[in-house]
Amino acid sequence: MLDIQLLRNDLDGVAERLATRGYTLDCAGFRRLDSERKTLQTRTQDLQARRNALSRQVGVAKSRAEDVTAILDEVAACKAELETNEAHLDQLLAELDAFVARVPNLPQADVPLGRSADDNVENKRWGTPRSFAFTPRDHVDLGEALGQMDFAAAVKISGTRFSLIKGQLAHLHRALAQFMLDTHTAQHGYTEVYSPYLVNAASLFGTGQLPKFEDDLFKILRPEAEPLYLIPTAEVPVTNIVRNEILSAEALPLKFVCHTPCFRSEAGSYGRDTRGMIRQHQFDKVELVQIVAAEASSAAHEELTAHAERILELLELPYRRVTLCTGDMGFSSAKTYDLEVWLPAQQAYREISSCSNFAAFQARRMQARYRGARGRPELVHTLNGSGLAVGRTLVAVLENYQNADGSIAVPRLLQPYLGGRQRIAVD
């Protein structure tokens, strides 16, 4: 959430920056609401002062045995108007809160300008795509030929955009998640977290999914309690650890890693990536979250992204890093790097991690603060990124490590996780 004072002090400047994201700020609507709020607050303060003055007059008049009827009538009129004004003011403040809650974050100054993914800027490539002596197959053909991916069964059990993996591939999927957790905890200094998979609306508001993106969520209605939501990413429960907290400066940075399933309705993506495991309603992800002081967030963004990249490098998977342009960033992000892994069957780089710096945007929604050098509470900065999406990493391993006979070579660093197995073949 943006600072409402920024809107009040530089509304046109904020609108200009948001326009680079393709977002049109309703300046007239904000000015109308805020003008009504200001007028009403001024009138309310004047009425409160008048009521207090009249109350003092009542005391003086009574001490002199004077008639106080007229004064009491005016006090009653003030009280009635105050009650009406306070109710109206509460309504206006709620409307302002709702207005600001739907405004996206401002892009950092170094984010490239653009309208779509076509305008994203590549700034790094690592690894050389493998040259095959045969035509590489995609992960669906490979997994089904191995008898260890069964998309038809998944459709029967749940519907489209689900997958069922078994045997050695299920073991490889589990091994990938364990390898990522071990690397991030042992080498990168993250604390492992096991979190709830169901969260309340306040948590989703804190990280920015609500109210704007409710259609992307799976909602669980409960007859005698508030609804819960299946998490779209571990970002939500893990970042909300610091909601409504005031941390000591010495406690920062906080670095958490969490492996969870993720659940997304994929609203608006119909017809896109319907084949295989690229875009699913349920998938696993190892999420990196950092909570830092404001002055440390840019460096933390580079560090967190490098940690995600390290997994790809250890697995020897070619990838590239791109900086998302203003028109392609997520709602809450101030700056985002996407990591895209090479998929031989598609002859293309596909997203496998998105690493974002949210600055104080989420912290303001969560009221997550720390005591800075001056001893006053200041908003923390929050960051997160996939380290990595487990299913997409499995896809990348299958396609990049495939053999001509349809078997899959196991990456060297994963072999200990599979009991020394060097190759996955038909069970």
PLY file of the C-alpha trace (Angstrom):
ply
format ascii 1.0
element vertex 427
property float x
property float y
property float z
element edge 426
property int vertex1
property int vertex2
end_header
0.00 0.00 0.00
1.27 3.45 -0.85
1.62 6.13 1.80
-1.58 8.18 1.60
0.45 11.30 2.41
2.35 10.75 -0.83
-0.95 10.83 -2.70
-1.99 13.98 -0.88
1.32 15.76 -1.46
2.18 14.64 -5.01
-0.90 13.11 -6.60
0.01 14.10 -10.16
3.56 12.77 -9.75
2.25 9.44 -8.42
-0.24 9.23 -11.30
2.55 9.83 -13.81
4.70 7.05 -12.34
1.77 4.64 -12.16
0.93 5.38 -15.79
4.21 3.69 -16.74
2.68 0.50 -15.34
-0.42 0.95 -17.47
-2.45 1.97 -14.42
-4.70 5.02 -14.55
-5.01 6.63 -11.15
-8.42 8.19 -10.50
-7.06 11.54 -9.37
-10.45 13.23 -9.43
-11.97 10.48 -7.31
-9.18 10.68 -4.77
-9.35 14.47 -4.57
-13.12 14.33 -4.05
-12.90 11.77 -1.25
-9.99 13.49 0.45
-11.58 16.93 0.17
-14.78 15.60 1.79
-12.66 13.97 4.48
-10.76 17.18 5.18
-13.92 19.32 5.29
-15.66 16.85 7.57
-12.68 16.52 9.91
-12.41 20.31 10.18
-16.13 20.62 10.90
-15.93 17.78 13.46
-13.02 19.44 15.25
-14.90 22.74 15.30
-17.99 21.02 16.75
-15.92 19.25 19.40
-14.34 22.54 20.41
-17.77 24.26 20.48
-19.28 21.44 22.57
-16.45 21.68 25.06
-16.84 25.44 25.30
-20.60 25.08 25.82
-20.06 22.48 28.53
-17.88 24.94 30.39
-20.59 27.61 29.98
-23.13 25.26 31.50
-20.98 24.90 34.59
-20.54 28.65 34.93
-24.25 29.36 34.33
-25.33 26.78 36.89
-22.98 28.26 39.49
-24.78 31.56 38.95
-28.23 29.92 39.05
-28.90 31.00 35.47
-31.18 29.23 32.99
-29.06 26.76 30.93
-31.84 25.46 28.67
-30.64 27.25 25.53
-27.03 26.16 26.13
-28.08 22.54 26.68
-30.13 22.63 23.48
-27.06 23.78 21.56
-24.95 21.07 23.26
-27.51 18.47 22.16
-27.48 19.84 18.60
-23.67 19.66 18.55
-23.76 16.10 19.85
-26.28 15.02 17.21
-24.29 16.58 14.38
-21.08 15.08 15.76
-22.58 11.60 15.75
-23.73 12.03 12.16
-20.38 13.48 11.09
-18.37 10.78 12.83
-20.36 8.04 11.10
-19.90 9.81 7.75
-16.20 10.29 8.48
-15.76 6.60 9.27
-17.40 5.80 5.94
-15.14 8.24 4.07
-12.00 6.90 5.72
-13.05 3.36 4.80
-13.57 4.47 1.19
-10.13 6.10 1.16
-8.56 2.95 2.59
-10.29 0.86 -0.07
-9.16 3.29 -2.77
-5.51 3.17 -1.71
-5.62 -0.62 -1.20
-6.25 -1.11 -4.93
-3.44 1.17 -6.10
-0.31 -0.77 -7.20
3.21 -0.10 -5.99
5.41 2.52 -7.60
8.21 1.13 -9.78
11.74 1.89 -8.69
13.57 4.50 -10.75
15.82 1.92 -12.43
12.96 -0.30 -13.66
12.84 -0.24 -17.48
9.80 1.41 -19.02
7.53 -0.81 -21.09
4.03 -2.11 -21.69
4.41 -5.89 -21.76
6.78 -8.83 -21.46
8.16 -7.87 -24.87
9.79 -4.86 -23.20
11.54 -6.79 -20.42
15.31 -6.41 -20.38
17.65 -9.40 -20.35
20.70 -8.69 -18.21
22.36 -12.06 -17.72
22.73 -15.50 -19.29
24.34 -18.51 -17.66
25.17 -21.85 -19.26
25.02 -23.06 -22.84
21.95 -24.95 -24.05
22.79 -28.54 -24.85
23.06 -29.69 -28.45
21.12 -32.93 -28.96
21.96 -35.64 -31.49
18.22 -36.41 -31.54
15.02 -34.39 -31.41
14.39 -33.64 -27.72
10.97 -34.55 -26.37
8.97 -32.47 -23.94
8.40 -33.46 -20.31
4.91 -34.83 -20.99
6.09 -37.29 -23.61
9.10 -38.24 -21.49
7.13 -38.76 -18.27
4.33 -40.71 -19.89
6.75 -42.92 -21.81
8.45 -43.71 -18.50
5.06 -44.66 -17.08
5.61 -42.19 -14.24
3.41 -39.23 -15.24
-0.31 -39.77 -15.55
-2.21 -36.67 -16.58
-5.32 -38.66 -17.50
-5.56 -39.97 -13.93
-5.13 -36.43 -12.60
-8.00 -35.23 -14.79
-10.17 -38.12 -13.55
-9.34 -37.36 -9.91
-9.49 -33.56 -9.98
-9.81 -32.04 -13.45
-7.53 -30.16 -15.80
-4.37 -28.37 -14.66
-3.41 -31.09 -12.20
-0.72 -33.75 -12.50
-0.01 -37.14 -11.00
3.62 -38.25 -10.71
4.79 -41.60 -9.36
7.77 -43.88 -8.97
11.23 -42.53 -9.58
9.92 -39.19 -10.90
7.96 -38.61 -7.68
11.18 -39.36 -5.79
13.07 -36.90 -8.02
10.41 -34.25 -7.38
10.82 -34.73 -3.63
14.61 -34.76 -3.95
14.58 -31.42 -5.77
12.66 -29.75 -2.94
14.99 -31.27 -0.33
18.08 -30.20 -2.28
16.78 -26.63 -2.49
16.00 -26.48 1.23
19.38 -27.92 2.17
21.22 -25.45 -0.07
19.36 -22.39 1.18
19.67 -23.32 4.86
23.25 -24.62 4.87
24.84 -22.29 2.30
22.66 -19.16 2.16
21.71 -18.65 5.81
17.92 -19.06 5.66
15.82 -20.41 8.51
13.47 -23.15 7.41
9.78 -22.58 8.12
6.85 -24.97 8.05
3.75 -22.84 7.56
-0.04 -23.22 7.30
-1.45 -23.90 3.85
-4.69 -22.08 4.72
-4.62 -18.38 5.61
-7.12 -15.71 6.57
-8.09 -12.65 4.56
-5.92 -10.34 6.68
-2.82 -12.26 5.62
-3.72 -12.03 1.93
-4.46 -8.34 2.30
-1.05 -7.88 3.90
0.86 -9.30 0.95
-1.40 -7.70 -1.65
-3.49 -10.57 -3.06
-6.68 -9.14 -1.55
-8.86 -7.40 -2.41
-7.78 -7.09 -6.05
-6.97 -10.71 -6.91
-9.59 -12.75 -5.08
-10.57 -14.51 -8.32
-7.09 -16.06 -8.45
-7.58 -17.76 -5.05
-9.29 -20.91 -3.82
-11.65 -19.84 -1.04
-12.88 -22.14 1.72
-16.25 -21.05 3.14
-17.04 -21.97 6.75
-20.54 -21.65 8.23
-19.53 -20.28 11.63
-16.15 -18.67 11.01
-14.43 -16.35 8.57
-13.41 -17.92 5.26
-9.93 -19.27 4.73
-7.94 -19.39 1.51
-5.51 -21.94 0.12
-2.14 -20.23 -0.19
-1.10 -19.13 -3.70
2.52 -19.10 -2.49
4.41 -19.45 0.80
5.10 -15.72 0.50
1.73 -15.15 2.19
2.09 -17.06 5.48
5.83 -16.47 5.82
5.80 -12.71 5.20
2.86 -12.35 7.58
4.98 -13.68 10.42
5.94 -10.03 10.99
2.44 -8.57 10.58
1.61 -6.14 13.41
5.08 -6.62 14.89
7.72 -4.08 15.88
11.11 -5.75 15.51
14.41 -4.65 16.96
16.96 -3.37 14.46
19.28 -6.11 15.67
16.79 -8.78 14.58
17.15 -7.78 10.93
17.60 -9.18 8.39
15.18 -12.09 8.75
15.71 -14.77 6.09
13.15 -17.57 5.76
12.80 -20.50 3.37
9.62 -22.54 3.11
8.52 -25.49 0.97
4.75 -25.68 0.39
2.21 -26.67 -2.19
0.72 -23.62 -3.90
-2.85 -23.30 -5.16
-3.96 -20.93 -7.91
-7.18 -20.77 -9.86
-5.29 -19.37 -12.87
-8.16 -17.01 -13.61
-7.70 -15.38 -17.00
-5.15 -17.94 -18.23
-7.52 -20.25 -20.06
-5.90 -21.70 -23.15
-2.37 -20.88 -21.96
0.10 -23.67 -21.11
-2.61 -26.31 -20.88
-0.16 -29.11 -21.67
1.80 -30.67 -18.83
3.12 -29.09 -15.65
3.91 -25.51 -16.66
0.71 -23.85 -15.39
-1.11 -25.82 -12.69
-3.80 -25.30 -10.06
-1.52 -27.10 -7.56
2.26 -27.08 -7.59
5.16 -27.11 -5.13
7.53 -24.24 -4.55
10.47 -23.48 -2.29
10.04 -19.82 -1.35
12.68 -17.37 -0.12
11.54 -14.43 2.03
13.67 -11.64 3.46
12.60 -8.91 5.91
15.16 -6.11 6.00
15.76 -2.48 6.93
14.85 0.04 4.23
18.42 0.92 3.35
19.31 -2.76 2.85
16.54 -3.80 0.45
18.29 -3.19 -2.88
21.31 -5.25 -1.82
19.00 -7.92 -0.38
17.19 -8.13 -3.73
20.45 -8.89 -5.53
21.41 -11.43 -2.86
18.07 -13.25 -2.87
18.07 -13.44 -6.67
21.61 -14.83 -6.65
20.49 -17.51 -4.17
17.75 -18.64 -6.56
20.20 -18.57 -9.46
22.61 -20.75 -7.49
20.15 -23.65 -7.54
20.01 -23.52 -11.33
23.79 -23.33 -11.53
24.30 -26.28 -9.19
21.87 -28.30 -11.32
23.70 -27.09 -14.45
20.52 -25.77 -16.03
21.01 -22.90 -18.52
19.02 -19.81 -17.60
18.73 -16.11 -18.10
17.79 -13.23 -15.81
15.46 -10.49 -17.04
14.32 -7.30 -15.36
10.59 -6.89 -15.72
9.50 -3.61 -17.26
6.99 -1.32 -15.58
4.06 -2.76 -17.54
4.82 -6.40 -16.65
5.45 -6.17 -12.90
3.18 -7.64 -10.27
0.79 -5.45 -8.30
2.90 -5.22 -5.12
6.36 -5.14 -6.66
8.71 -2.18 -6.87
11.23 -4.18 -8.93
11.25 -7.78 -10.16
13.82 -10.09 -11.71
12.52 -13.18 -13.50
14.75 -16.19 -13.90
13.95 -18.20 -17.01
15.27 -21.73 -17.53
16.02 -23.22 -20.95
13.53 -25.86 -22.13
14.92 -27.75 -25.14
11.57 -29.05 -26.39
10.21 -25.50 -26.61
13.53 -24.00 -27.72
12.75 -21.19 -25.32
13.49 -19.82 -21.87
10.53 -20.16 -19.48
10.01 -18.54 -16.08
11.09 -20.64 -13.11
11.50 -17.95 -10.46
10.31 -14.41 -9.85
12.32 -12.40 -7.30
10.77 -9.14 -6.13
11.55 -6.21 -3.89
8.32 -4.77 -2.49
9.99 -1.94 -0.55
7.55 -0.78 2.17
4.40 -1.62 0.17
3.53 -4.88 1.95
4.87 -3.68 5.29
2.49 -0.71 5.30
-0.45 -3.06 4.67
0.77 -5.39 7.45
2.05 -2.68 9.82
5.35 -4.57 9.99
7.94 -2.30 11.57
11.28 -2.13 13.33
12.90 0.41 15.62
15.41 2.33 13.55
18.44 4.35 14.63
16.23 7.12 16.03
14.25 4.69 18.13
11.00 5.31 16.28
9.09 2.51 14.53
9.86 2.41 10.80
8.42 0.18 8.12
10.53 -2.82 7.14
11.10 -3.74 3.51
9.99 -7.16 2.29
11.34 -9.34 -0.51
10.64 -12.79 -1.83
11.41 -15.13 -4.68
11.06 -18.74 -5.74
14.10 -20.74 -4.92
12.73 -22.56 -7.03
9.36 -23.70 -8.38
9.78 -27.44 -7.88
7.54 -28.70 -10.69
9.09 -26.42 -13.29
12.55 -27.48 -12.11
11.50 -31.10 -12.61
10.36 -30.18 -16.14
13.73 -28.53 -16.82
15.68 -31.54 -15.51
13.65 -33.98 -17.59
14.09 -32.04 -20.80
17.74 -31.03 -20.35
18.95 -34.40 -19.02
17.01 -36.70 -21.37
18.69 -39.47 -23.31
17.86 -40.78 -26.76
16.27 -43.93 -25.27
13.86 -41.83 -23.16
15.70 -42.32 -19.87
16.76 -39.35 -17.74
20.25 -38.79 -16.38
20.12 -37.65 -12.73
22.08 -34.43 -12.08
25.23 -35.23 -10.09
24.28 -33.27 -6.96
20.87 -34.94 -6.81
22.19 -38.49 -6.97
22.79 -38.79 -3.19
19.13 -37.81 -2.64
18.06 -40.74 -4.84
20.22 -43.36 -3.16
23.03 -42.93 -5.67
20.76 -43.47 -8.67
22.33 -42.05 -11.84
19.53 -42.72 -14.29
15.74 -42.80 -14.33
14.22 -45.33 -16.69
11.01 -47.34 -17.03
10.12 -48.90 -13.65
0 1
1 2
2 3
3 4
4 5
5 6
6 7
7 8
8 9
9 10
10 11
11 12
12 13
13 14
14 15
15 16
16 17
17 18
18 19
19 20
20 21
21 22
22 23
23 24
24 25
25 26
26 27
27 28
28 29
29 30
30 31
31 32
32 33
33 34
34 35
35 36
36 37
37 38
38 39
39 40
40 41
41 42
42 43
43 44
44 45
45 46
46 47
47 48
48 49
49 50
50 51
51 52
52 53
53 54
54 55
55 56
56 57
57 58
58 59
59 60
60 61
61 62
62 63
63 64
64 65
65 66
66 67
67 68
68 69
69 70
70 71
71 72
72 73
73 74
74 75
75 76
76 77
77 78
78 79
79 80
80 81
81 82
82 83
83 84
84 85
85 86
86 87
87 88
88 89
89 90
90 91
91 92
92 93
93 94
94 95
95 96
96 97
97 98
98 99
99 100
100 101
101 102
102 103
103 104
104 105
105 106
106 107
107 108
108 109
109 110
110 111
111 112
112 113
113 114
114 115
115 116
116 117
117 118
118 119
119 120
120 121
121 122
122 123
123 124
124 125
125 126
126 127
127 128
128 129
129 130
130 131
131 132
132 133
133 134
134 135
135 136
136 137
137 138
138 139
139 140
140 141
141 142
142 143
143 144
144 145
145 146
146 147
147 148
148 149
149 150
150 151
151 152
152 153
153 154
154 155
155 156
156 157
157 158
158 159
159 160
160 161
161 162
162 163
163 164
164 165
165 166
166 167
167 168
168 169
169 170
170 171
171 172
172 173
173 174
174 175
175 176
176 177
177 178
178 179
179 180
180 181
181 182
182 183
183 184
184 185
185 186
186 187
187 188
188 189
189 190
190 191
191 192
192 193
193 194
194 195
195 196
196 197
197 198
198 199
199 200
200 201
201 202
202 203
203 204
204 205
205 206
206 207
207 208
208 209
209 210
210 211
211 212
212 213
213 214
214 215
215 216
216 217
217 218
218 219
219 220
220 221
221 222
222 223
223 224
224 225
225 226
226 227
227 228
228 229
229 230
230 231
231 232
232 233
233 234
234 235
235 236
236 237
237 238
238 239
239 240
240 241
241 242
242 243
243 244
244 245
245 246
246 247
247 248
248 249
249 250
250 251
251 252
252 253
253 254
254 255
255 256
256 257
257 258
258 259
259 260
260 261
261 262
262 263
263 264
264 265
265 266
266 267
267 268
268 269
269 270
270 271
271 272
272 273
273 274
274 275
275 276
276 277
277 278
278 279
279 280
280 281
281 282
282 283
283 284
284 285
285 286
286 287
287 288
288 289
289 290
290 291
291 292
292 293
293 294
294 295
295 296
296 297
297 298
298 299
299 300
300 301
301 302
302 303
303 304
304 305
305 306
306 307
307 308
308 309
309 310
310 311
311 312
312 313
313 314
314 315
315 316
316 317
317 318
318 319
319 320
320 321
321 322
322 323
323 324
324 325
325 326
326 327
327 328
328 329
329 330
330 331
331 332
332 333
333 334
334 335
335 336
336 337
337 338
338 339
339 340
340 341
341 342
342 343
343 344
344 345
345 346
346 347
347 348
348 349
349 350
350 351
351 352
352 353
353 354
354 355
355 356
356 357
357 358
358 359
359 360
360 361
361 362
362 363
363 364
364 365
365 366
366 367
367 368
368 369
369 370
370 371
371 372
372 373
373 374
374 375
375 376
376 377
377 378
378 379
379 380
380 381
381 382
382 383
383 384
384 385
385 386
386 387
387 388
388 389
389 390
390 391
391 392
392 393
393 394
394 395
395 396
396 397
397 398
398 399
399 400
400 401
401 402
402 403
403 404
404 405
405 406
406 407
407 408
408 409
409 410
410 411
411 412
412 413
413 414
414 415
415 416
416 417
417 418
418 419
419 420
420 421
421 422
422 423
423 424
424 425
425 426
